[in-house]
Amino acid sequence: MSTSQTAALPAADHRWQLPGTSEQWLVWVCVAIPTLALILFFGYPLLTIFWQSFVLFDGTLGLDNYASITSTPGLITAGINSLNISVSTTLVCLVLGFPIAYALERSTILGKPWVRLSLLLPLLAPSLVQGLGLLFLLGRNGLLYRWTGIEQNIYGYWGLLLSDVFYALPQAIMIIQAALRNADARYYDAATVMGATPLQQFFHITLPNCKFGLLSAGFVVFTITITDFGNAAVIAGDYRVLATEIFNQVSGQQNFGMGSVVGIILLLPALLSVYIERVASQKQFGGSSENRIPLQPAPAPGRDLVLGLITYLSCLAIWAILVVVIFASFVKLWPYNMTLTLANFNVNISTGYQPIWTTLYVSVAAALIGIVLLFLLAYGVRNLSGRLAKAVYLLAVLPVGVPGLVMGLSYIFTFNDPTYPLHWLYGTALLIALCNFYHYHTQGFLTMATGMRMVPQALEEAAACLGGRVRHIMGDAILPVIAPTVLAVFFFLFMRSMVTLSAVIFLVTPELNVAAVSVMHLNESGFVSQAAAFSTIIILVVAVAMLLMRALVHYVRPNLSAGMH
């Protein structure tokens, strides 16, 4: 799910209201509970970041943290490096992503299901797995060196660029695909009748029609890259970026004030890029016609050959990164003893497999809390109107612009404060689950709101006219229609919680750790094969969850259709 899949703002007109005071109270309760939770677990913690940025090292207040930005060469370098790597990754993803999306939507290349499966692979693992796989392939002890003797220094800018590209590329492709899918065949038929060549049609119809999709994809990639911590922690080496700088300021130097300042610096471009992306996506998807005629791609051997080569090579690279990590998890001692073994799955850390079980618990909790609160909020906003509905909607979509590191840091400041009423949550798995949920709150809410709009209003009115109470309307009219969406949101939150790193890096403790952080610590300690083993387990769990989600959604939809008929 990407932020480009935006739901329209709630209508300002007066909608049909369920009859009776109790039904109206239900709407207000459905809005009030999730909104209060948003304030407690997102709004207030975010305000603490701004407050802490004025707190100096000795506990006093002042502007010294901001004044020291210009006198801190490492911070300036990290900022320049972050912009450099983010812009570079964005350009590469657009240049590479457009032909792949074009191949999927406008060509007749073979193996499109395999390509789509390949593009899902980076979503099955923490972002740092991309960096880990590149080290196994191209590092000083990688397969390339062992096979050819060519030594590569993959650490630094180029390694981080490659890992970020392969991590962000699938999301860029999905957005560009949606833009290309919006095409109307009648424009191309008219252009053909007027004598326009395929090349002229491409430059005068295709590119102008998907320009907002390209812009949207670019800003999504930029946001993902500038806020990513996993790849930078594994493969950046001495190439300092803002994400690692926050971690160093907070965990290394215990300078929470400067860490907050860096967080705000990281927050500003992320918020700006999200705003521009949302405007672009609304223009892109708002301008399509419901009566459009889908474009059917015609065979063109030369075009399909070029697009096929670009697509297949990119997918093979994605597979190579993932497969080498899985392979390394079965190697006795990478790269010196390549004997296959299961010993790496007997991890040499004091907590053993506890981080895996903790991650499963956290992910299930985040998903369960998420579907309940998001369902209530989507239902409430659907039945509200005017400024209040728009204000609640705006609050619900704001979390998408907050980097995971900033979210995690805000949770430290908020819940580690003994005066805060919810201080008892600090150091618990439940707090990590809440952090994960609100990190991905926007995507879940937009999806749930879209599903809620699919519920026929006439169906609710019919249930109400037949004397059905709230539980009957919910159970017989709303839940059956929105069930596939609820399942999709549940598994989305579960899978993202399984692989997220940046949002929880500050919330783990020696007694409470999660799988993605364990992978990072194992890699830092030199246990690369065991880090690969942990990664393989995460990939397996998320892959099973994805397959289960697809099976359940396919099961629910036919039963839903049969029940409605």
N, C-alpha and C positions, 0 to 999 in steps of 0.2 A: 504494500500500500504506500502510495507516495502522497505528498502534500498537494500534488497537482490534482488529485481526485477530490476536488473541493465540493462541498455542499453549498447551495445558495443560501444567502442570509434569510432568516425567518421573515415572512411577509409582514408588512406593516398593517394590513387590513385585518378586520375582525373575522376570525375563523369561527366555525361552528363549535359550540361548547357543549360538552356532555351535560344533560339536564340534572338539576339538583345541586344542593349545596355541597354534599359529600363529594361529588365528582369534581367540583371546582376546587375544593380543598385538596383533593388528590393531586391535581395539576400543580398547585403551589408547593405541596410537600415534595413532589417529584423534582421540582426545580430547586427548592431550598436545600435539601440534603446534599446533592452533589455540588452545589455552588458553595455551601459552607465548607465542604471537604476541599474544594479547589482553593479556597482562601487559606485554610489551615495548612495544607500540604503543598501548595504552590505559591500563592500570592505572598503570604507572610514570609516564608523562607527566602523568597527572592528579594524582598525588601531588606532582609538582614545582610545580604551581600553588599548592598549599597551602604548600609550603616557601618559594617565592618571595614569598608575601604577607608573610612576616616579614623579608624582606631589605630594608633601608633604602636610600635613594639613595646613601649613602656606602659601601655594601657590608656594613655591620654588621647584626646581627640585633636585632629588637625588635618591639614592638607599635605603633610610631608610625603605621604605615600604617592600622591599624584605628582608632587614636585620632583620626586626621585626617579620618575620615569625617564626623563631626558638624561639623567646622570647615571643610568644603569645600562651600560653598553650591551650586556647580555640580553636584556629585555627588548631593547630596540632591534637587536639582531634577530631575536626570536620572532618579533612582529613582522619584520621584513621577510624572513624565511617562510612564515606561515602564509603571507599573501602570495609569495612567489610559488610555493608548492601548490596552493589552492587554485591559483589562476592557471598554472601549468596543467594540473590535473583536469580542470574544467575544459580547457582547450582540447586536450587529448581525448577526453571522453566524448566531446561533441563531434570531433573529427572522426573518431572510430565508431561512436554509437550511431550516428546517422546512417551510414551505409548498412550496418547490421539491422537496424530497425526498418530501413527501406527494403532490405532483402526479405525480412519476415512479412512485410505488408504489401510490397509492390512487385515481388519477383516470384518465379516458380521454382526456386531452388529446392532440392530434395532435403529431407531430414529436418524439417522445421520443428517437429516435436522434440527431437534431440537437442536442437539449438535452444528451445525454450527451457528444457530441463537443465541445460548447462548454465543458463543465466540465473537459475535459482540457486546454484551451488554456493556462491559467496554469501547468501543469506542464511545458510545452515550453520555457520561457524562464527566465532568472534572475529572482529576485524583483524586482530593480530595474527590470525592463522595465515592471512595473505603474506604478511612479512615473514612468518616462520617458513612457509613453503618456498618463498624466494631464496631464503638462506640455504635450505636444503638443495635447491637447484643451482644457484649461482654464487653461493658464498665461498669463502676460502676453502671450506671442506665440503663443498657441494658436488653434485653429480657431474656438472660440466667440467670442473677441475679434474676429477678422478678419471673421466673419460677422455679428455683432450689435453690436459696439462695446462690449459689456459686459466690463469689466475685472475679473478675479478674481485674488485672491492665494491661489494654491493651495498655496504653501509653508506648512509648519507643521502644526498638529494635524489640520485637516480633510483636507489632502492626504494625510498619512500614514495617517489613518483609512481613507480611500477605497482607497488602494493596498493596505493590509493586508487589508481586507475582500475585495477581489477576488482576492487571492493565497491567502487561507486558506479562502474560502467553499467551493470544490470539495471540500476534504478534510472539512469539516464535513458537507456534504451526503452524501458517501459513507458516513460513519459513521451518520448518522440514517437513511439508506436501509436499511442493514443491520438497524437496530433495527425499522423498520417492516415489513421483509420477514419478520421473525420471527413475525408475527401468526398466530393460529389462527382460521380462519373459524368454527369451532364456537362460540366465545365470542360472536361477532356474531350468529350464527343464534339462539342461546339468548336473547340480549338482545332481538332482534326479536320472537321469540315472546312474550316477557314484556311487550311493548309499549313498549320503550325507543325514543326518537326517535334519529335519526342524531347530533344534537348531544349527547344524553346518552351515547350509545355512545362518542363522541369523548372526552368528559371522564372517563368512568368506565372505559373499556377501553383506548383508543388511547394517551392521554397516560401513564397509569400504566405501561403495558407498555413504553414507549420512554423512560422517565425516565432510565434508566441510559445509554441511547444518547445522549440530549441532554447528560447530564453528561460523558460521554466526549468528545463532540464539542467541548464547551465548553473542556475542559482541553487538548485537542489544539490548538485555535485559540489559546488563551492562551499555550501553550508556543511555538508557531510565531511569534507576534507579538512576545513579549518578547525573543526571541533573534534576530530578523531584523535584518540589517544593511543589505541591499541597498536596500530602499525608504527607510529612514531616511537613507542616504547621499545619495540623489537628491532627495528631496522634503521632508525634515523641516525644512530651513532652520535657523532658530535654535531650533527645538524639540528640545532635547537629550534623548537617551534613553541607557540604559546601554550598548547595543550600540555606538553611536558614541563614547561616553565611553571605552570600552576602547581603541578605535582611536586616539583622541586622546592618551590617556595613554601608550600604547606607541609609536606611530609619530610623534606630534607632540612629546611631551615626553620620550620615552625613559625614562619612569618605569615600569619593569617591575614594581616592587613594588606600586605603586598600581593598575597594570593588573591584577595578579593579584587584588587585593582586590575590584575591580569585577567581575572574572570570577567570584569566589566568590559575590558578591552576586547575580549573574545566574544562577549555577548553582543556588542554593537553591530559588527559586520554580519553576524548570524541573523539578528533581527531584521536588519535592512535587507539582506538577501531573501529572507522568507517573505517579507512584505512585497518585494518586487516580483518574486515567484508567484505569489498568490494573485497579484494583479494580472500578471501574464497568463496564468492558467485560467482565470475567469474570462479574459478576453478570448482565449483560444477556444474554450469549451462553450462559452456563452454565445459564440457566433455561428455555431453549427445548426443546420436545418434538420428538423425531425423528419422531413419528407425526402431527405437526400437519398440518392441511389448509390449503394456501395460500389466502389471501383474494383473490378475483377482484373487482376494482373494478367497480362498476355506474355507468352514466352518470348524471350530475347536472349539467344545463346551468349552473345558477347557480354551483355550486361550481367546476366546471371552467373557467368563464369567469374567475373571480377568480384561481384558481391559475394558469391559463394566462397571464394578463397579468403576474403577478409573475414567473413563470418566463421568459417570452419577453423581457421588459424587462431582466432580469438577464443573460440570455445575450447579448442585443444589446450591453449595456454591456461585457461581456467581449470580444466580437468587436471592438467599436469601439476598445478599448485596444490590442489586438494589431494590428489592421489599420492604425491610424494610425502605429504604429511602423514597420511594413513600408512603408507609403506614404512616410514621411519618409526612409527609406533611399534612395529614388529621387528625392528633391527636391534641386535644385542647392544652394540655400542657404535653409534653413528660418529664418523664414517669409517672407523678403524676395523670394526668387526661387524660385517654385514650379515652374520648368521641370523636367521629368523627365529624369533622367540616370543613368548607371551610374558616374559619377565617384566617388561616395562609397565604392564597393567597392574603390577604389584608395586604401587608408587611408594617411594621412600620419603614420605612426609608424615609428620606426626599425626595428622588428622586422617590419613588414608583417603578413603572415598567419601568422607563426610562432606567435603565441598560439593560433590555431585548431588548427594541427597539434599543438602541445604538448597542448592540451586533448583532442584525439582520442586521442593516445598515452596520456595520463594516464587517460582514461576507459576505454579498452580494458584497460589494465593493472589498474586498480581492479576491473573486472568479472571478469577472468580470475583474479586473485588471490582475489577474493571467492568465486567459485563453487567453487574448489578447497577453500579453508579452511572455507567454510560447509557444503559437502557432507560433509567429514570430520567436522566437529563435530556436525552433525545425525545422521549415522550412528552416531558414538560415543555420544552422549547417549541415542540410542534403545536402545542395547544395554547401557546402564548402569542401575543402580538405587540407591536409597537416598540418603544425604546428599551423596555426591560428585556424583551427577547433578544434584541440586538446586543445589549450589554452582556447578557449571560453568554451569548454565542461568542462574542469577542474574547471573554475570559476563558472559554472552553478551548479556543484555538491558539491561545498565546503560548502554551508550553512548547510548541513545535520550534519556536525560535530560541529556546534556552538550551545551550550545550549540556551534555550529560555531566561533564566535570563541574560546571557551574551549579547544576542542580544538586549534585552530591555534596559540594562544598557548602551550599546554603543549608543543607540538612544538618551538617555538623554544627554550624553556628546556631541553628534554631533548636534542635532537639538535645544538644549537649548543654543547654542552658537550664540549670536546676529550677529557675523561676518559671519556665514555660510549662503550662499545665500538661502537655503531652511529652514531658521529658522522659517518662517511663518507657517510651518506645525506643530510646537510644540504645544501640547495641543489640537490637532484636532483629530476627529475620523478617518480621512483619514490616519494619521500617524500610528495609531493603526492597520488599515487595511493593510498598507504596511509592517509593522513589522510582522504581522501574515503571510502574503504572503511569505516574504523572509525567515521566519522561516521554512516553508514547501516547499520552492522553489525546492529543489532537488527531492523530491518524485514526484511533479507535472511535473517537466521537464523530468525525466526519463520515466514517463508514456506517456507524450505527444510525446517524441522522439520515443518511441516504436510504438505508433499509427501512427506516420508519416512514419515509415519504412514499414508499412502495405500498404501504397498507391502504387499500381503497377506503376513502372516507365514507362511501355509501355502505360499506360493510359494517363499519362502526355504528352508523345511524340505524341500519336495519336491526342490529343486535339490541340497540337501545330502545327502538320502537317496539320490539317484541317483549320488552320488560326485563331485559337482561341488566343485571347490576354490574358494577365495575369489574368484579372478578370474572363474570361471564364475557364481558367485552374484551378484557385482557386475554382470557384463556381461549376464546373462540374466534375472535376477530384479529387481534394484533399478534399474539405470540406465534400462531401457526405460520403467518406470512413472514415474520421477521426472523424465524428460527434459523434459516441458513446464514443470515447476517450475524446473529448472535454467536453461532458456531465459528464463523470466520474471525470475528473479533476476539473470541476466547483463544483460539489457537495462534492468532497474530501476537497477542500479548504474551502468551506462553513462550512462543519461539523467540521473540525479541528479548524477553527476560532471561532466557537460557544463554544467550550469546552476548549480552551487553557487558561492557567493561567500564567505560568511562563514568557512568552514572553511579557505580557502586564502589569504585576504587577507594574512596575515602571512608566508606561505611563499614568495611570489613574489619575484623579484629582477629587476633591469633586463635580465638575460640570460635569465631563465626566467619567462615570464608566461603567464597563461591567459586565455581569451576573456572570461569574466565580469568579471575585473578590468580588462581592456582597455576594456570598455564603460564602466565606472565612470570610468576615467581620461580617456577621450575626452569623456565628458559634462562632467567637471569642467573640462576645458580649453576647453570651448565648442564642440567639434566634435560637435554633437548629431546631425547627419545621419549622420556616420560611426559614431557610437555606435549609431544605429538600424541601420546596415548590418551592423555586427558582430552585433547582436542578431538580425537577420533570418537570418544564416548559422547562428547557434546554433539558432534555431527550426527551420530547414530540416533540419539534421542530426538533431535530436532527433525531429522528426516522421517522418523517413525511418526512424530506428531503431525507433520505435513501430510503424510499418506493417510493417516487416520482422519484428519480434517477433510480431505477430499472425499474419502469414502463416506463419511457421515453426511456431508453436504449433498452428495449424489443420492444418498438414501432418503434424506429429508425432503428433497424437492419433488420426487415422484409421489411420495406419500401426501405431501402438501397439495399437489394438484388433484390427486384422487379425492382427498378430503373435501376440497372446495367444490368439486363437481358433485 
